[in-house]
């Protein structure tokens, strides 16, 4: 059986944790930051765990993660 290809755009956006979950960066952080308060900007730095429904799809796109 041939090797499976990893989707490169997905592998750059998501990382797999030691427990097998996927984490991602928060959205809405690219521009218009001057109108957001400091608390929001601080919370944008944190990572978020991907929901279980999407994690199944990600595991197919990143077979060796």
Buried (B, 14 or more C-beta within 10 A) or exposed (E): EEEEEEBEEBBEEBBBEEEEBBEBEEEEBEEEEEEEEEEEEEEBEEEEEBEEEEBEEBEEBBEEB
